[in-house]
């Protein structure tokens, strides 16, 4: 057998394994999709360390920025590839922004960083158990199709809002009313935001003209424009808001150093001592909060992405659902064990899907790039978040089109759908939007005489969300 025949046979087996041809995709589309997903997510290698290394724990210790950056890339790469191979879906993984912020702001004031990561591991084990027993899938399938579509639309609006905020196009005014506004003083006053607008226009035109590789071309072209703009105007970094006219996360300049050796010293640095430090009830409440956030953020994200990729059936289910839910739980376990925070599906994967990715092979590409990013961290900083933000707004617009499938004729459907959609961006949380939708759906549909149509599991989950929303007062009571 010739070498050419062997290569052709191996490629055919890979095609069958990932179902590339079966799903109407191509090798080129998968590679481009994986690359675009990585580019839109690469900021996490910088942002996750900023969040986690910026807070002292109860013992006065902090995590080192370089070490967090290394484990962020490692865990994202490993989990993205694992999910791609097991679930064979183009949903990339990285440290979840909701949970890492929760750890840095609300958890490490009472426990040490190793103990906080131990709680993340427990959270992941609970989710794996729920997924393996089929309970997580039962909850997933109990959600009405109207709410599943609303979750997709809400996520689209949410990621568009993230893009607008990251780009500085929408900013906090610092006033009671209006709380947010356009740019600075009601205008696009900074070079980075102007680059975002140019990037949005360029990418939007390419997508409208159905140019193959539109998102990738838009990102590359806009990054070149950003580098030139920085060379000419010397804008500099925003420095945490001290320079409001500066670049948000990374300055688009050619790095002096390209390769760096990753420090993986945080791997395995976790502890389960929080139960002894703060008591079992308080620790369980923290785990409960982590599980709810992880569980429903991921469920909502996967629902939206599968619909956007055209992989969901008429009930909103998608291929290898149980495997996907189990691996997502494993992401929390691995993230806690490496001290990089819980890893979960990223909504930015929609950018790769918009580029044509339909299979787990795109995840293999994204994952390998994340692993490489451990060694090329300086290089990943060239693409500014303002350029990646334009891609997110484009993808958000694409996901919003799912609203056409929602029947608004009954107000008992309209209000829960509306709350699901608007609460996500306005509270910066997918879980909050899902919770508001679930609770209002159960209440309004019941009083509209549709109680028998509601799954008992949805009642249980809605009750759980009531506890979740009231966790502040509950934690206070437990503390006393």
C-alpha positions in Angstrom: 0.0 0.0 0.0 1.4 3.4 -1.0 2.0 6.2 1.4 -0.6 8.3 -0.6 -3.2 5.6 -0.2 -2.4 5.3 3.6 -2.8 9.1 4.0 -6.1 9.0 2.1 -7.4 6.2 4.2 -6.5 7.9 7.4 -8.1 11.1 6.2 -11.3 9.2 5.3 -11.4 7.6 8.8 -11.0 11.1 10.4 -13.8 12.4 8.2 -16.1 9.5 9.3 -15.1 9.9 13.0 -15.8 13.7 13.1 -18.6 13.5 10.5 -17.2 16.4 8.6 -18.8 15.5 5.2 -21.9 14.2 6.8 -22.6 17.6 8.5 -22.0 19.5 5.2 -18.6 20.9 6.3 -15.1 20.8 4.8 -11.6 20.4 6.2 -10.9 24.1 5.3 -14.1 25.3 7.1 -13.1 23.3 10.2 -9.6 24.7 10.2 -10.7 28.3 9.7 -13.5 27.9 12.3 -11.0 26.5 14.8 -8.6 29.4 14.2 -11.3 32.0 14.4 -12.6 30.6 17.6 -9.1 30.7 19.1 -8.6 34.3 18.0 -11.8 35.4 19.6 -11.1 33.5 22.8 -7.3 34.2 23.1 -8.0 37.1 25.4 -8.8 34.6 28.2 -5.1 33.8 28.4 -4.6 37.4 29.5 -7.9 38.2 31.2 -8.1 35.1 33.5 -4.8 35.9 35.1 -5.8 39.5 35.5 -8.9 38.4 37.4 -7.4 35.6 39.5 -4.0 37.2 40.3 -5.6 40.5 41.4 -7.2 39.2 44.6 -5.6 38.2 48.0 -7.1 35.2 49.7 -7.9 35.0 53.4 -4.3 34.2 54.2 -3.0 37.2 52.2 -1.6 35.1 49.3 -2.1 35.8 45.6 -1.7 33.7 42.5 1.2 34.6 40.1 0.1 36.1 36.8 2.5 34.1 34.7 1.5 30.8 36.4 -2.2 31.5 35.9 -1.6 32.4 32.2 0.2 29.0 31.7 -2.5 26.9 33.3 -5.2 28.8 31.5 -3.7 27.9 28.1 -3.0 24.3 29.2 -6.5 23.6 30.6 -8.3 25.3 27.7 -6.3 23.3 25.2 -6.7 20.0 26.9 -10.4 20.4 27.6 -11.2 21.8 24.1 -9.5 18.8 22.4 -11.2 16.3 24.8 -14.6 17.8 24.1 -13.9 17.8 20.4 -12.9 14.1 20.4 -15.6 12.9 22.8 -18.6 15.1 21.9 -17.4 15.9 18.4 -18.9 19.3 18.5 -17.2 22.7 17.7 -17.6 24.1 21.2 -14.3 25.3 22.7 -13.5 25.4 26.4 -11.7 27.9 28.7 -11.9 29.4 32.2 -15.5 30.6 32.7 -15.6 34.4 33.4 -18.6 34.2 35.7 -17.0 31.7 38.0 -13.5 33.1 38.1 -14.9 36.5 39.0 -17.1 34.9 41.7 -14.0 33.2 43.2 -11.9 36.3 43.1 -14.6 38.6 44.5 -16.7 36.5 46.8 -14.9 33.3 47.8 -11.2 34.0 48.6 -12.1 36.5 51.2 -13.1 33.6 53.4 -10.9 30.7 52.1 -7.4 30.3 50.6 -6.9 30.0 46.8 -6.1 26.2 47.1 -9.3 25.8 49.1 -11.3 27.8 46.6 -10.1 25.6 43.8 -11.0 22.6 45.9 -14.6 23.9 45.9 -14.4 24.2 42.1 -13.4 20.5 41.9 -16.3 19.4 44.1 -18.6 21.5 41.9 -17.3 19.7 38.8 -17.7 16.3 40.4 -21.4 17.1 41.3 -22.0 18.1 37.7 -20.3 15.0 36.3 -22.5 12.9 38.6 -25.7 14.7 37.5 -24.7 14.2 33.9 -23.7 10.5 34.2 -26.9 9.6 35.9 -28.9 11.3 33.2 -30.5 13.9 35.5 -28.8 16.8 33.8 -30.1 15.6 30.4 -33.6 15.2 31.8 -33.5 18.8 33.0 -32.1 19.9 29.6 -34.9 18.1 27.7 -37.6 19.3 30.1 -37.0 22.9 29.0 -39.8 24.0 26.5 -38.6 24.8 23.0 -39.8 28.4 23.3 -37.4 28.9 26.2 -34.6 27.1 24.4 -35.0 29.5 21.4 -35.1 32.5 23.9 -31.9 31.3 25.5 -30.2 31.3 22.0 -31.5 34.8 21.3 -30.5 36.0 24.8 -27.0 34.6 24.4 -26.8 36.4 21.0 -27.7 39.7 22.6 -25.4 39.0 25.5 -22.3 38.3 23.5 -23.1 41.4 21.3 -23.3 43.4 24.5 -20.0 41.9 25.7 -18.4 43.0 22.4 -19.8 46.5 22.6 -18.6 46.9 26.2 -15.1 45.4 25.4 -14.7 47.8 22.5 -15.6 50.8 24.6 -18.5 51.5 22.3 -20.8 51.2 25.3 -19.4 52.5 28.6 -20.5 53.1 32.2 -21.4 56.8 32.6 -20.8 56.7 36.4 -24.3 58.2 36.8 -27.5 56.9 38.2 -29.3 57.7 35.0 -28.4 56.8 32.4 -26.1 54.1 33.8 -24.4 53.4 30.4 -23.9 55.5 27.3 -22.2 55.7 23.9 -18.5 55.9 24.1 -17.0 58.8 26.0 -19.4 61.7 26.6 -21.8 60.3 24.0 -19.4 59.9 21.1 -16.8 57.5 19.7 -13.8 59.4 21.1 -11.0 56.8 21.2 -8.9 55.2 18.5 -9.5 51.7 19.8 -13.3 52.1 19.6 -12.9 53.6 16.1 -10.9 50.5 15.1 -13.8 48.4 16.5 -16.3 50.3 14.3 -14.0 49.9 11.2 -13.6 46.2 12.1 -17.4 45.8 12.5 -18.0 47.4 9.1 -15.3 45.4 7.3 -16.4 42.1 8.7 -20.1 42.9 8.3 -19.6 43.7 4.6 -17.7 40.5 4.1 -20.4 38.4 5.8 -23.1 40.2 3.9 -21.4 39.3 0.6 -20.9 35.7 1.8 -17.1 35.8 1.5 -15.6 32.5 2.6 -13.5 33.1 5.7 -15.2 36.5 6.3 -14.7 36.5 10.1 -11.0 35.5 9.9 -10.3 38.0 7.1 -12.0 40.7 9.1 -10.0 39.9 12.2 -6.6 39.8 10.4 -7.3 43.0 8.4 -8.5 44.8 11.4 -5.6 43.7 13.5 -3.2 45.1 10.9 -5.2 48.4 11.0 -4.9 48.4 14.8 -1.2 47.8 14.8 -0.7 50.7 12.3 -3.0 52.9 14.4 -0.9 52.2 17.5 2.3 53.0 15.7 0.9 56.3 14.5 -1.0 57.5 17.5 0.8 55.8 20.4 -2.5 55.2 22.2 -1.2 52.8 24.9 -3.1 50.6 27.3 -6.2 51.7 29.3 -4.4 50.7 32.5 -7.5 49.6 34.3 -9.4 52.7 33.2 -6.8 55.2 34.1 -6.4 55.9 30.4 -10.0 55.7 29.0 -8.7 56.4 25.5 -6.4 53.4 25.6 -6.7 49.8 24.4 -8.8 47.6 26.7 -6.8 44.4 27.4 -3.8 44.3 25.1 -1.9 46.9 23.0 -1.7 45.8 19.3 2.0 46.0 18.9 4.6 43.5 17.7 6.1 41.9 20.9 9.7 42.1 21.8 9.7 38.5 22.9 7.7 35.9 21.0 8.5 32.6 22.9 8.2 32.1 26.7 8.6 29.0 28.8 5.3 28.2 30.7 5.4 27.8 34.5 3.0 25.0 35.5 3.7 25.3 39.2 0.0 25.7 40.1 -1.0 22.3 38.8 -2.3 20.2 41.6 -2.3 23.1 44.1 -5.8 22.5 45.6 -7.2 21.7 49.0 -10.5 20.6 50.5 -9.9 22.4 53.8 -12.6 25.0 53.3 -15.1 22.8 55.1 -13.0 23.0 58.2 -12.2 26.7 57.8 -15.7 28.2 57.2 -17.9 25.2 58.2 -19.8 22.6 56.2 -23.0 24.6 55.6 -21.2 27.7 54.3 -19.0 25.6 52.1 -22.0 23.7 50.7 -23.7 27.0 49.9 -20.7 28.1 47.9 -20.7 24.8 46.0 -24.4 25.2 45.4 -23.8 28.6 43.8 -20.9 27.2 41.7 -23.0 24.3 40.5 -26.0 26.4 39.5 -23.8 28.9 37.6 -21.8 26.2 35.9 -24.8 24.0 35.1 -27.1 26.5 33.5 -24.4 28.7 31.9 -23.2 25.7 30.0 -26.6 24.4 29.2 -27.7 27.7 27.8 -24.5 28.2 25.8 -24.6 24.7 24.3 -28.3 25.2 23.4 -27.5 28.4 21.6 -24.4 27.1 19.8 -26.1 23.9 18.7 -28.9 25.9 17.2 -26.5 28.3 15.5 -24.6 25.4 14.0 -27.8 23.7 12.7 -27.0 20.6 14.8 -30.1 20.8 17.1 -33.3 18.9 16.4 -36.8 20.2 16.7 -36.6 19.7 20.5 -33.3 21.6 20.8 -31.3 18.4 21.5 -28.0 17.9 19.7 -25.7 14.9 19.0 -23.9 13.1 21.9 -25.7 15.3 24.4 -25.0 13.1 27.4 -21.2 12.9 26.5 -21.1 16.7 26.1 -22.7 17.3 29.5 -20.3 14.9 31.2 -17.2 16.4 29.6 -18.4 19.9 30.5 -18.4 18.8 34.2 -14.9 17.3 33.8 -13.9 20.8 32.7 -14.7 22.1 36.1 -12.8 19.3 37.8 -9.7 19.9 35.6 -9.9 23.7 35.9 -10.0 23.4 39.7 -7.1 20.9 39.8 -4.9 23.2 37.7 -5.9 26.3 39.7 -7.1 28.0 36.5 -10.8 28.1 37.6 -13.7 26.0 36.2 -13.4 25.5 32.4 -16.7 25.5 30.4 -18.0 26.0 26.9 -17.4 29.5 25.6 -20.0 31.5 23.7 -17.2 32.8 21.5 -17.3 29.4 19.8 -20.1 31.0 17.8 -17.5 32.9 15.9 -16.0 29.6 14.6 -19.4 28.3 13.9 -20.1 31.4 11.9 -17.0 30.7 9.9 -18.3 27.2 9.1 -17.1 24.9 11.9 -19.6 22.1 12.5 -17.5 19.3 14.1 -15.1 18.5 16.9 -12.2 18.8 14.4 -12.4 22.5 14.8 -11.9 22.0 18.5 -8.7 20.1 17.9 -7.4 23.1 16.0 -8.5 25.5 18.7 -7.1 23.3 21.5 -3.7 22.9 19.8 -3.5 26.7 19.4 -4.3 27.1 23.1 -1.5 24.7 24.1 0.8 26.6 21.8 -0.3 29.8 23.4 1.4 28.7 26.6 4.7 29.2 24.8 3.6 32.1 22.6 1.7 34.2 25.2 3.3 37.5 23.9 2.1 36.7 20.4 -1.5 36.2 21.4 -1.6 39.8 22.7 -1.3 41.3 19.2 -5.0 40.9 18.5 -6.7 43.6 20.6 -10.0 42.9 22.3 -11.6 45.7 20.2 -11.1 43.6 17.0 -12.3 40.4 18.6 -15.3 42.4 19.9 -16.4 43.1 16.4 -16.6 39.4 15.6 -18.7 38.9 18.7 -21.2 41.5 17.6 -21.5 39.9 14.2 -22.1 36.5 15.8 -24.6 38.0 18.2 -26.5 39.3 15.2 -26.5 35.9 13.6 -27.8 34.2 16.8 -30.6 36.8 17.2 -32.2 35.5 14.0 -33.5 32.5 16.0 -36.2 34.8 17.4 -38.3 34.2 14.3 -39.1 30.7 15.6 -40.8 32.0 18.8 -44.6 32.3 18.9 -45.5 35.4 20.9 -49.3 35.0 20.6 -49.7 34.0 24.3 -48.5 36.5 26.9 -47.7 33.6 29.2 -45.0 32.7 26.7 -44.1 36.3 25.8 -43.0 37.5 29.2 -40.8 34.5 30.2 -39.2 34.7 26.8 -38.7 38.4 27.1 -37.2 38.1 30.6 -34.8 35.3 29.4 -33.6 37.4 26.6 -33.1 40.8 28.4 -31.9 39.6 31.8 -28.8 37.9 30.3 -27.1 41.0 28.9 -28.5 43.4 31.6 -27.1 41.3 34.5 -24.1 40.0 32.5 -25.1 36.4 33.3 -26.6 33.6 31.3 -27.7 31.8 34.4 -29.7 34.8 35.7 -31.6 35.0 32.3 -32.4 31.3 32.4 -33.5 31.5 36.0 -35.8 34.5 35.4 -37.2 32.7 32.4 -37.8 29.4 34.2 -39.5 31.0 37.2 -41.8 33.2 35.2 -42.6 30.4 32.8 -43.7 28.1 35.6 -45.8 30.9 37.3 -47.5 32.4 34.2 -48.1 29.1 32.4 -49.7 27.7 35.6 -52.0 30.6 36.1 -52.9 30.5 32.4 -54.2 27.0 32.9 -51.2 25.2 31.4 -49.8 23.7 34.6 -50.2 20.1 33.3 -47.9 20.9 30.4 -45.0 21.9 32.7 -42.5 19.1 33.5 -42.1 18.4 37.2 -38.4 18.8 36.8 -39.0 22.4 35.6 -40.8 23.1 38.9 -37.9 21.7 40.8 -35.4 23.7 38.9 -37.5 26.9 39.2 -37.5 26.4 43.0 -33.8 25.9 42.9 -33.4 29.2 41.1 -35.5 30.9 43.8 -32.9 29.7 46.3 -30.1 30.7 43.9 -31.4 34.3 43.6 -31.9 34.5 47.4 -28.5 33.0 48.3 -27.2 36.3 49.7 -29.7 36.4 52.6 -29.5 32.6 53.0 -25.7 32.8 53.4 -26.1 35.6 55.9 -28.5 33.5 58.0 -26.1 30.6 57.8 -23.3 32.8 58.8 -25.2 33.9 61.9 
